[in-house]
């Protein structure tokens, strides 16, 4: 039998995939609007990274140091 922690992790992995399928394009459109307004330097700390869509968008063509947890 799987541990409760493993079951919860798998549930949230499935939930994240479903969220990205439904809202992923909308999120990427938001990133396209605000990322050009931010100077790409320094460190970005994304706590509670949601589904993880933001980090690849930040990494694209930037000099940021990215940290996510």
C-alpha positions as CSV (number, residue, x, y, z in Angstrom):
1,X,0.0,0.0,0.0
2,X,1.3,3.5,-0.8
3,X,1.9,6.0,1.9
4,X,-0.5,8.8,2.4
5,X,2.2,11.3,1.3
6,X,2.7,9.4,-2.0
7,X,-1.1,9.4,-2.7
8,X,-1.4,13.1,-1.9
9,X,1.6,13.9,-4.2
10,X,0.1,11.9,-7.0
11,X,-3.3,13.6,-6.6
12,X,-1.7,17.0,-6.9
13,X,0.4,16.0,-9.9
14,X,-2.8,14.9,-11.6
15,X,-4.6,18.1,-10.6
16,X,-1.7,20.3,-11.9
17,X,-1.8,18.6,-15.3
18,X,-5.6,19.1,-15.5
19,X,-5.2,22.8,-14.5
20,X,-2.5,23.3,-17.1
21,X,-4.7,21.7,-19.8
22,X,-7.6,24.0,-18.9
23,X,-5.8,27.3,-18.0
24,X,-2.2,26.9,-19.3
25,X,-2.7,29.1,-22.4
26,X,-4.3,31.8,-20.3
27,X,-1.4,31.8,-17.9
28,X,1.1,32.0,-20.8
29,X,-0.8,35.0,-22.2
30,X,-0.5,36.7,-18.8
31,X,3.3,36.0,-18.7
32,X,3.6,37.4,-22.2
33,X,2.0,40.7,-21.0
34,X,4.0,41.2,-17.8
35,X,7.4,39.6,-18.4
36,X,8.6,42.1,-21.0
37,X,8.0,44.8,-18.3
38,X,10.4,43.3,-15.9
39,X,14.2,43.8,-16.2
40,X,15.7,40.3,-16.6
41,X,18.4,40.3,-13.9
42,X,18.8,39.2,-10.3
43,X,17.2,36.3,-8.5
44,X,13.6,35.2,-8.7
45,X,12.3,33.0,-5.9
46,X,9.0,31.4,-6.7
47,X,7.6,29.8,-3.5
48,X,4.7,27.4,-4.0
49,X,5.3,27.4,-7.7
50,X,1.8,26.3,-8.6
51,X,2.0,24.0,-11.6
52,X,5.4,25.2,-12.6
53,X,4.5,27.1,-15.8
54,X,6.1,30.3,-14.7
55,X,9.7,29.1,-14.4
56,X,10.2,28.1,-18.0
57,X,8.7,31.4,-19.1
58,X,11.1,33.2,-16.8
59,X,14.1,31.2,-18.0
60,X,13.4,31.9,-21.7
61,X,15.9,34.6,-22.8
62,X,16.7,35.9,-19.3
63,X,19.7,36.3,-17.1
64,X,17.7,35.6,-13.9
65,X,18.8,33.1,-11.3
66,X,15.7,31.0,-10.7
67,X,14.8,29.2,-7.5
68,X,11.6,27.4,-7.0
69,X,10.2,25.3,-4.1
